[in-house]
Amino acid sequence: MTVQTPAPSLPAFDPARISRWRPTAFDHRPELPLITAADVHPLVPALDVWDCWPLMHEDGRTVDHHRRQWWFFLSAPQFPDPVDRHVQARIRLISRGDDGWRDHGNALPDGLNPGTREWAGSAVLRDDGQTVHLFYTVAGRREGPYSVEQRLFVCNGVLGAEGPGNWQAPEEIVAADNIRYILDRQENPDGAPGTIKGFRDPAWFRDPATGTAHILFTGSAAWSDDPHNGVVGLATFTDGRWQLEDPLIDAVGVNNELERPVVVHRGGRYYLFWSTQRHTFSPRSPAGPNGIYGAVADALRGPWRPVNGNGLVVANPASEPRQTYSWWVTGEDEVWSFIDYWGLEGRDPASDPALLRGRFGGTVAPAFRLVYDGDRVTAIA
């Protein structure tokens, strides 16, 4: 896929066309099993790893290359306060085979990134069996003040004997238009987690109904000044270039961050999943738990309706509401995430600094599977 200079977005836009997520209650909260010390196994010594995604085929299946799966994780040194990991995040390549996990170092060479940090994305192996596209979020700019500005880029590489590599210079695929999606350079270094505006998490999807390639992403509604204005965005590969489209889901007045969206196609339906946290819900909306949420539609552009009535698929246990986060659904319907703050037993790391490091997992969490039944989606261990 040749990536060219993005075409300008067309201004014609009607937010009333977007499917809205407006949950009224979260009375039923299916829960994941408790994380215990037996689940916490560091993948790379002295590094925290979190948001993850596999190298996948164009149809979403996870690539098996030399009897290994090739996974990308965000990674950073193990800081005393794990929140600092976001300011030094690099993408790490870690493979998985019969012998377990194997570290292959930073996925991208030093100096290749046009920003200051590498944030989450997706990776696809083209049907030629060689060409790899690594879509990812460029945070900040290499030259300039610190910021949490987010831009969507792609690196083109090759699948070799040692996994994906031979990366070319990253290219920007689309830019926020300030009509549908907020264009915000975010030069305030004090932006609190959960409050910054998004243009990140590019996730590949090829629509089996049309054969067209799309990118989903986390965005923020430019047409609303509500502080809780998260959306799931869409870009489409058309006439040799990526083109912004209207968002698929609008959570204005409900939630600020619909993170790491991903779509799968099952039984003639489209299932869209995202991750979010209790603290990013608006105080004017029912607040759901930290969990994976979803919507279902009969066509990619909707209309979308929440799965399970309110959108919640499964959440962390009420007794350990922060134990895992950032769920990714594979082509095999496995759901992967990372261990966040586990075993807190009601304690707050903000008031007990020892818990910041001692109870942060920074590693892969136990996976589970999804089962689809029309507008219902359930999780099984």
Buried (B, 14 or more C-beta within 10 A) or exposed (E): EEBEEBBEBEEEBEBEEBBBBBBEEBEEBEBBEEBEEEBBEBBBEEBBBBBBBBBBBBEBEBBEBEEBBBBBBBBBEBBEEBEBBBBEBBBBBBBBBEEEBBBBEEBBEEEBBBBBBBBBBBBBBBEEEEBBBBBBBBBBBEEEEBBBBBBBBBBBBEBEEEBBBEBEEBBBBBBBBEBBBBBBEBBEEEBEEBEBBBBBBBBBBBBEEEEEBBBBBBBBBBBBEBEBBBBBBBBBBEEEBBBBBBBBBBBBBBBBBBBBBBBBBBEEBBBBBBBBBBBBBBEEBBBBBBBBBBBBBEEBBBEBBBBBBBBBBBBBBEEBBBBBBBBBBBBBBBBBBBBBBBBBEEEEBEEEEEBBBEBBBBBBBBBBBBEBEEBEBBBEE
